[in-house]
């Protein structure tokens, strides 16, 4: 079980006073204080852990966020920023002495500039809402997490989220131009903007992926891209995961950059087919979805080469989409994978990244690791950039299985680092991987990262107890050694 620090008893004793102070800063509808209503914010998509927050504030503007943070900073109260709560790493789980600042009411699209290809939006806008707002001019916003219907831009910036089509178009950091952010003392800063680059230090690169520990992003300026002439997926089925993994490595090694290159093993194929009825080949040991884009001639040439490479690795079924309906069905199964798996069993969704050349070895070892705990695993992930998402299946009502599922997940992440990869590709560290950070980073590495964090938040009030191991550090961490 992941440990949480004990709540500050002084803050708990001052709860009524703190709530009264917040009530003077935001309208009544923006402040949640009753126990039942606060329970909606006691966890995120890592539902194995829950903590009831001190209070929840739902500001509508950057100025309201600034006023709230300034007050909480003066009162020395911890703050947890929250978007839609889709974090799979426990990044938005609060502590009992913390106030949740949710951005769910900040849903305005502030500016769209097609000539310069950017949109400026409040942080509570969802990924899909941006695409919907620019679709009429044949533009789209590229990052597409499976939760893109619900996940917010603010949360995407915090975790540097990716998605199925990020192999070619990049993850959040590759599509982010600027942010407006509120620091813990209430100061408002603008970093980057509607231009390709900015002078000075790359603070935007520092903020993207900082998991809400440097400030709360209230607005983001993002790239919008013109749709390609066309896009077409092909479904490739293989006798086993090792051959499918070798095909992925072969496609990437050949210099191919598909728009998407997704992997599903036999367990995942069966689960998703039962839910979506997409026509997936149930007898396959593993399946790839490879999508290319461009003109008809470009797509034909790319698909021919990809199918040829797959043939070298024992492909048994090749199904190229011939219509918009077929394309939608192929993607429906993949996009529904997490929800479909939830119908079958409880699961922990891991998120590690490896060099693509290591896929055959790592897939074999994942199967061995999970089997050694007497559990099952469904592998469904972004294979093109080596971003793994093994779903370790277990019964949450069985304490031993819950423990074993966590240990199996930890062993998988250690394996990712061992073969030259890293602990996370897009879900972030949160509490889930916090105590594994020492597997990838030395004490010197972690100390330096914590010094940078402390420059923005010297008292460690922003999203405390996340990312950095609790053992061996006593917040506030000094800015200089």
C-alpha positions as CSV (number, residue, x, y, z in Angstrom):
1,X,0.0,0.0,0.0
2,X,1.2,3.5,-0.8
3,X,1.8,5.6,2.3
4,X,0.3,9.0,2.8
5,X,1.7,11.6,5.2
6,X,-0.3,12.2,8.3
7,X,-2.5,15.4,7.9
8,X,-1.6,18.5,9.8
9,X,-3.8,18.6,12.9
10,X,-3.6,22.4,13.2
11,X,-5.0,22.8,9.7
12,X,-7.8,20.3,10.4
13,X,-8.6,22.3,13.6
14,X,-8.8,25.5,11.6
15,X,-11.1,24.1,8.9
16,X,-14.1,26.3,9.7
17,X,-11.9,29.4,9.6
18,X,-10.3,28.4,6.3
19,X,-13.7,27.6,4.7
20,X,-15.0,31.0,5.9
21,X,-12.0,32.7,4.3
22,X,-12.6,30.9,1.0
23,X,-16.3,31.8,1.0
24,X,-15.3,35.5,0.8
25,X,-13.3,34.9,-2.4
26,X,-15.6,32.9,-4.6
27,X,-19.4,32.6,-5.1
28,X,-21.3,30.0,-3.0
29,X,-21.7,27.7,-6.0
30,X,-17.9,27.6,-6.4
31,X,-17.2,26.3,-2.9
32,X,-17.9,22.7,-1.9
33,X,-17.8,21.9,1.9
34,X,-20.3,19.2,2.7
35,X,-18.8,15.7,3.3
36,X,-21.0,14.0,0.7
37,X,-20.1,16.5,-2.0
38,X,-16.4,16.4,-1.2
39,X,-16.4,12.7,-1.7
40,X,-16.7,13.3,-5.4
41,X,-13.1,14.6,-5.2
42,X,-11.5,12.0,-2.9
43,X,-9.8,10.1,-5.7
44,X,-9.0,10.1,-9.4
45,X,-8.7,7.3,-11.9
46,X,-6.4,5.5,-9.5
47,X,-9.4,4.5,-7.5
48,X,-7.6,2.1,-5.1
49,X,-6.8,5.2,-2.9
50,X,-9.1,7.8,-1.5
51,X,-8.6,10.8,0.8
52,X,-11.4,13.3,1.7
53,X,-10.1,16.9,1.0
54,X,-10.6,19.7,3.5
55,X,-12.7,21.7,0.9
56,X,-13.1,22.0,-2.9
57,X,-13.0,25.3,-4.8
58,X,-14.1,25.7,-8.4
59,X,-12.9,29.1,-9.7
60,X,-14.1,30.5,-13.0
61,X,-11.2,32.9,-13.8
62,X,-7.5,33.3,-13.4
63,X,-8.1,36.1,-10.9
64,X,-10.2,33.9,-8.7
65,X,-7.5,31.2,-8.8
66,X,-4.9,33.8,-7.8
67,X,-7.1,35.1,-4.9
68,X,-7.6,31.5,-3.6
69,X,-3.9,30.6,-3.8
70,X,-2.8,33.8,-2.2
71,X,-5.1,33.1,0.8
72,X,-4.1,29.4,1.1
73,X,-0.5,30.4,0.9
74,X,-0.9,32.8,3.8
75,X,-2.7,30.1,5.8
76,X,0.0,27.5,4.9
77,X,-2.7,25.1,3.6
78,X,-1.7,22.5,0.9
79,X,-3.3,22.7,-2.5
80,X,-4.1,20.0,-5.0
81,X,-5.0,21.1,-8.6
82,X,-7.6,19.0,-10.4
83,X,-8.9,18.8,-13.9
84,X,-11.4,16.1,-14.7
85,X,-9.8,13.5,-12.4
86,X,-8.7,11.2,-15.2
87,X,-5.2,10.8,-13.8
88,X,-4.2,7.1,-13.7
89,X,-1.2,7.8,-11.4
90,X,-3.0,9.3,-8.5
91,X,-1.9,12.8,-9.4
92,X,-5.1,14.5,-8.2
93,X,-5.7,12.5,-5.0
94,X,-5.8,15.0,-2.2
95,X,-4.8,14.8,1.4
96,X,-7.2,15.4,4.3
97,X,-5.5,18.8,5.1
98,X,-5.5,20.0,1.5
99,X,-7.9,22.2,-0.5
100,X,-8.7,20.9,-4.0
101,X,-8.7,23.7,-6.6
102,X,-10.7,22.4,-9.6
103,X,-10.6,23.9,-13.0
104,X,-13.8,22.3,-14.2
105,X,-15.7,25.6,-14.6
106,X,-12.9,27.2,-16.7
107,X,-14.2,26.1,-20.1
108,X,-14.0,29.1,-22.4
109,X,-12.2,29.0,-25.7
110,X,-10.7,32.5,-25.6
111,X,-9.2,32.9,-29.1
112,X,-8.7,30.9,-32.3
113,X,-6.2,32.1,-34.9
114,X,-6.3,30.0,-38.1
115,X,-3.8,32.1,-39.9
116,X,-1.2,31.5,-37.2
117,X,-2.5,28.1,-36.3
118,X,-3.1,28.4,-32.5
119,X,-5.9,28.4,-30.0
120,X,-5.9,30.0,-26.6
121,X,-8.2,28.3,-24.1
122,X,-9.0,28.1,-20.4
123,X,-7.5,25.1,-18.7
124,X,-10.8,23.3,-18.1
125,X,-11.5,22.9,-21.9
126,X,-11.3,19.3,-23.0
127,X,-9.0,18.1,-25.8
128,X,-12.0,17.1,-28.0
129,X,-13.6,20.5,-27.5
130,X,-10.7,22.2,-29.1
131,X,-11.0,20.0,-32.2
132,X,-14.7,20.6,-32.3
133,X,-14.2,24.3,-32.2
134,X,-11.8,24.3,-35.2
135,X,-13.2,21.4,-37.2
136,X,-15.2,23.6,-39.5
137,X,-12.0,25.0,-40.9
138,X,-10.5,21.5,-41.3
139,X,-8.2,21.9,-38.3
140,X,-7.7,19.7,-35.2
141,X,-5.8,19.5,-31.9
142,X,-3.4,16.6,-32.2
143,X,-2.9,15.0,-28.7
144,X,-5.6,12.4,-28.2
145,X,-5.5,10.5,-24.9
146,X,-8.1,7.8,-24.6
147,X,-10.0,10.1,-22.2
148,X,-9.9,13.0,-24.7
149,X,-13.7,13.4,-24.4
150,X,-13.2,14.2,-20.7
151,X,-9.6,15.1,-19.9
152,X,-8.8,18.8,-19.6
153,X,-5.9,20.8,-21.1
154,X,-4.7,21.8,-17.6
155,X,-4.4,18.2,-16.6
156,X,-2.7,17.3,-20.0
157,X,-0.1,20.0,-19.4
158,X,0.5,18.8,-15.8
159,X,1.2,15.2,-17.0
160,X,2.4,15.9,-20.6
161,X,-0.2,13.5,-21.8
162,X,0.0,11.6,-25.1
163,X,-2.4,9.4,-27.0
164,X,-2.8,7.0,-29.9
165,X,-1.9,9.5,-32.7
166,X,1.0,11.1,-30.9
167,X,3.7,9.0,-32.7
168,X,3.7,11.5,-35.6
169,X,2.2,14.6,-34.2
170,X,3.8,14.6,-30.7
171,X,2.5,14.7,-27.1
172,X,1.3,17.7,-25.2
173,X,4.7,19.4,-25.0
174,X,5.1,19.3,-28.8
175,X,1.8,21.1,-29.2
176,X,2.0,23.6,-26.4
177,X,3.0,27.2,-27.2
178,X,2.3,29.0,-23.9
179,X,0.6,29.0,-20.6
180,X,-0.8,31.4,-18.0
181,X,-0.1,30.1,-14.6
182,X,-0.8,31.1,-11.0
183,X,2.0,30.6,-8.5
184,X,1.4,29.5,-4.9
185,X,1.6,33.1,-3.6
186,X,-1.1,34.2,-6.1
187,X,1.3,35.8,-8.6
188,X,0.2,35.4,-12.3
189,X,2.8,34.6,-14.9
190,X,2.7,34.2,-18.7
191,X,5.2,31.7,-20.1
192,X,5.6,31.4,-23.9
193,X,2.8,32.6,-26.1
194,X,1.4,32.4,-29.7
195,X,4.8,32.1,-31.3
196,X,7.1,29.3,-32.2
197,X,9.8,30.1,-29.6
198,X,10.5,32.5,-26.8
199,X,13.8,34.0,-25.5
200,X,15.4,33.0,-22.3
201,X,15.1,29.7,-20.3
202,X,12.7,27.1,-21.5
203,X,10.3,27.5,-18.6
204,X,7.5,26.1,-20.7
205,X,9.3,22.8,-21.0
206,X,9.8,22.8,-17.2
207,X,6.1,23.5,-16.5
208,X,4.8,20.8,-19.0
209,X,4.9,17.6,-17.0
210,X,5.5,19.2,-13.6
211,X,2.4,17.5,-12.2
212,X,0.9,20.6,-10.6
213,X,3.9,21.2,-8.3
214,X,5.0,24.5,-9.8
215,X,1.7,26.4,-10.1
216,X,-1.8,26.0,-11.5
217,X,-2.2,26.5,-15.2
218,X,-5.3,28.5,-16.0
219,X,-4.9,29.1,-19.7
220,X,-3.0,27.4,-22.5
221,X,-2.0,28.4,-26.0
222,X,-1.8,25.3,-28.2
223,X,-1.0,24.5,-31.8
224,X,-3.8,23.5,-34.1
225,X,-3.0,21.5,-37.2
226,X,-4.6,21.2,-40.6
227,X,-6.1,17.8,-41.3
228,X,-4.3,15.6,-43.8
229,X,-6.0,14.7,-47.1
230,X,-6.9,11.3,-45.8
231,X,-6.1,8.8,-43.1
232,X,-6.4,5.0,-43.2
233,X,-5.7,2.3,-40.7
234,X,-4.7,-1.3,-41.3
235,X,-5.3,-4.1,-38.8
236,X,-2.5,-6.7,-38.6
237,X,-2.9,-9.9,-36.6
238,X,0.0,-12.1,-35.5
239,X,0.3,-15.6,-33.9
240,X,1.9,-14.2,-30.7
241,X,3.0,-11.0,-28.9
242,X,6.7,-11.5,-29.6
243,X,6.2,-11.5,-33.4
244,X,3.9,-8.5,-33.2
245,X,6.5,-6.7,-31.1
246,X,9.2,-7.6,-33.6
247,X,7.1,-6.2,-36.4
248,X,6.8,-2.9,-34.5
249,X,10.5,-2.7,-34.1
250,X,10.9,-3.5,-37.8
251,X,8.5,-0.7,-38.9
252,X,10.3,1.9,-36.8
253,X,13.7,0.7,-37.8
254,X,12.7,1.1,-41.5
255,X,12.2,4.8,-40.9
256,X,8.4,4.7,-41.1
257,X,6.5,7.2,-39.0
258,X,2.8,6.2,-39.1
259,X,0.3,8.5,-37.4
260,X,-0.4,5.7,-35.0
261,X,1.0,2.3,-34.2
262,X,-1.1,0.5,-31.5
263,X,-0.6,-2.9,-29.9
264,X,-3.2,-5.3,-28.4
265,X,-2.4,-8.8,-27.1
266,X,-4.8,-11.7,-27.2
267,X,-6.4,-10.9,-23.8
268,X,-7.0,-7.3,-24.8
269,X,-8.4,-8.3,-28.3
270,X,-10.9,-10.6,-26.6
271,X,-12.0,-8.0,-24.0
272,X,-12.4,-5.2,-26.6
273,X,-14.1,-7.3,-29.2
274,X,-16.7,-8.5,-26.6
275,X,-17.5,-4.8,-25.9
276,X,-17.2,-3.1,-29.3
277,X,-18.0,-5.9,-31.8
278,X,-15.4,-4.3,-34.1
279,X,-14.6,-7.6,-35.9
280,X,-11.2,-8.1,-34.3
281,X,-9.6,-11.6,-35.0
282,X,-10.2,-13.5,-31.8
283,X,-7.8,-16.3,-32.7
284,X,-4.9,-13.9,-33.0
285,X,-2.1,-14.0,-30.4
286,X,-1.6,-10.2,-30.8
287,X,-2.8,-7.4,-33.1
288,X,-1.5,-4.1,-34.4
289,X,-3.5,-1.1,-35.6
290,X,-1.3,1.0,-37.9
291,X,-2.7,4.3,-39.3
292,X,-1.1,6.4,-42.1
293,X,-2.1,9.7,-43.6
294,X,-1.6,11.7,-46.7
295,X,-2.8,11.5,-50.3
296,X,-4.2,8.3,-51.7
297,X,-0.9,7.5,-53.4
298,X,1.1,8.2,-50.3
299,X,-1.1,6.1,-48.1
300,X,-1.0,3.2,-50.6
301,X,2.8,3.3,-50.7
302,X,3.1,3.5,-46.9
303,X,0.7,0.7,-46.2
304,X,2.3,-1.6,-48.8
305,X,5.6,-1.2,-47.1
306,X,4.2,-1.7,-43.6
307,X,2.3,-4.9,-44.7
308,X,5.6,-6.2,-46.3
309,X,7.5,-5.7,-43.1
310,X,4.7,-7.4,-41.1
311,X,4.9,-10.3,-43.6
312,X,8.6,-10.7,-42.6
313,X,7.4,-11.2,-39.0
314,X,4.7,-13.8,-39.6
315,X,1.5,-11.7,-40.0
316,X,-1.5,-13.9,-40.4
317,X,-4.3,-11.4,-41.0
318,X,-4.2,-8.1,-42.9
319,X,-7.4,-6.0,-42.9
320,X,-7.1,-2.6,-44.5
321,X,-10.0,-0.2,-43.9
322,X,-12.0,0.6,-47.0
323,X,-14.5,3.0,-45.5
324,X,-15.1,5.6,-42.8
325,X,-17.3,3.0,-41.0
326,X,-14.5,0.4,-41.0
327,X,-12.1,3.0,-39.7
328,X,-14.5,4.0,-36.9
329,X,-15.0,0.3,-35.9
330,X,-11.2,-0.4,-35.8
331,X,-10.6,2.6,-33.5
332,X,-13.7,2.0,-31.4
333,X,-12.3,-1.2,-29.9
334,X,-8.9,0.4,-29.2
335,X,-10.4,3.6,-27.7
336,X,-12.7,1.6,-25.5
337,X,-10.0,-0.7,-24.1
338,X,-9.8,0.7,-20.6
339,X,-13.6,0.9,-20.1
340,X,-14.1,-2.6,-21.7
341,X,-11.5,-4.1,-19.3
342,X,-13.3,-2.6,-16.3
343,X,-16.3,-4.7,-17.2
344,X,-14.2,-7.9,-16.8
345,X,-12.0,-7.2,-13.8
346,X,-10.4,-4.6,-11.6
347,X,-7.1,-3.5,-13.1
348,X,-4.0,-1.4,-12.5
349,X,-3.0,0.4,-15.7
350,X,0.8,0.7,-15.8
351,X,2.7,3.3,-17.9
352,X,6.3,2.7,-18.7
353,X,8.4,3.5,-21.8
354,X,11.0,1.3,-23.4
355,X,13.2,1.4,-26.6
356,X,11.1,-0.2,-29.4
357,X,13.8,-2.7,-30.1
358,X,13.3,-4.2,-26.7
359,X,9.5,-4.9,-27.2
360,X,9.8,-8.6,-27.9
361,X,11.9,-9.2,-24.8
362,X,9.8,-7.0,-22.5
363,X,6.4,-8.4,-23.7
364,X,7.7,-11.9,-22.9
365,X,9.0,-10.8,-19.5
366,X,5.7,-8.9,-18.6
367,X,3.8,-12.2,-19.2
368,X,6.2,-14.1,-16.9
369,X,6.1,-11.4,-14.2
370,X,2.4,-11.3,-14.0
371,X,2.0,-15.0,-14.1
372,X,4.4,-15.4,-11.2
373,X,1.9,-13.6,-9.1
374,X,-1.0,-15.8,-10.3
375,X,-2.6,-12.9,-12.2
376,X,-3.5,-12.1,-15.8
377,X,-2.4,-9.1,-17.9
378,X,-4.0,-7.4,-21.0
379,X,-1.5,-5.4,-23.0
380,X,-2.8,-2.5,-25.0
381,X,-0.5,0.4,-25.7
382,X,1.2,2.9,-28.0
383,X,3.8,0.6,-29.5
384,X,5.3,3.1,-32.0
385,X,7.0,5.1,-29.3
386,X,7.4,2.2,-26.8
387,X,4.8,3.6,-24.4
388,X,3.5,0.4,-22.6
389,X,0.2,0.1,-20.8
390,X,-0.1,-3.3,-19.3
391,X,-3.4,-3.8,-17.5
392,X,-2.8,-6.0,-14.5
393,X,-6.1,-7.7,-13.8
394,X,-7.1,-8.6,-10.2
395,X,-10.0,-8.6,-7.7
396,X,-10.0,-5.4,-5.6
397,X,-12.0,-7.1,-2.9
398,X,-9.1,-9.6,-2.3
399,X,-6.4,-7.9,-0.2
400,X,-3.7,-10.4,-1.4
401,X,-4.5,-9.9,-5.1
402,X,-4.5,-6.1,-4.6
403,X,-1.1,-6.3,-3.0
404,X,0.2,-8.7,-5.7
405,X,-1.1,-6.5,-8.5
406,X,0.8,-3.5,-7.2
407,X,4.0,-5.6,-6.8
408,X,3.6,-7.0,-10.4
409,X,3.2,-3.4,-11.7
410,X,6.3,-2.3,-9.8
411,X,8.3,-5.2,-11.2
412,X,7.2,-4.2,-14.7
413,X,8.3,-0.6,-14.2
414,X,11.7,-1.8,-12.9
415,X,12.0,-3.9,-16.1
416,X,11.3,-0.8,-18.2
417,X,14.2,1.1,-16.6
418,X,16.4,-2.0,-16.7
419,X,16.2,-2.2,-20.5
420,X,16.9,1.5,-21.0
421,X,13.5,3.0,-20.7
422,X,11.8,5.1,-18.0
423,X,9.0,5.0,-15.4
424,X,6.4,6.9,-17.3
425,X,5.4,7.9,-20.8
426,X,2.3,10.0,-20.3
427,X,0.5,9.2,-17.1
428,X,3.0,11.0,-14.8
429,X,4.4,9.8,-11.5
430,X,1.8,11.0,-9.0
431,X,1.7,8.7,-6.0
432,X,1.7,5.5,-8.1
433,X,5.4,5.7,-9.1
434,X,6.6,8.1,-6.4
435,X,8.5,5.4,-4.4
436,X,10.1,4.0,-7.6
437,X,11.8,7.3,-8.6
438,X,15.0,6.0,-7.0
439,X,15.0,3.1,-9.5
440,X,15.6,5.6,-12.3
441,X,17.3,8.6,-10.6
442,X,20.2,8.8,-8.2
443,X,20.0,10.8,-4.9
444,X,21.8,13.6,-6.6
445,X,19.3,13.7,-9.5
446,X,16.4,13.8,-7.1
447,X,17.9,16.4,-4.9
448,X,18.4,18.7,-7.9
449,X,14.9,18.2,-9.1
450,X,13.6,19.0,-5.7
451,X,15.6,22.2,-5.5
452,X,14.0,23.4,-8.8
453,X,10.6,22.6,-7.4
454,X,11.3,24.5,-4.2
455,X,12.1,27.7,-6.2
456,X,8.5,27.9,-7.2
457,X,7.0,26.6,-4.0
458,X,9.4,26.9,-1.0
459,X,6.9,25.5,1.5
460,X,5.9,22.5,-0.6
461,X,2.2,23.4,-0.5
462,X,1.4,22.5,-4.2
463,X,0.4,18.8,-4.7
464,X,2.4,17.5,-1.8
465,X,3.4,13.9,-1.3
466,X,3.5,13.3,-5.1
467,X,6.4,12.5,-7.5
468,X,9.3,12.5,-4.9
469,X,9.8,9.7,-2.4
470,X,8.8,10.6,1.1
471,X,11.7,8.7,2.6
472,X,14.8,10.9,2.9
473,X,13.2,14.3,2.5
474,X,11.7,16.7,4.9
475,X,9.7,19.5,3.2
476,X,10.3,22.3,2.7
477,X,13.4,21.2,0.8
478,X,16.1,23.9,0.8
479,X,16.6,25.9,-2.4
480,X,20.3,25.6,-2.1
481,X,22.3,22.8,-0.5
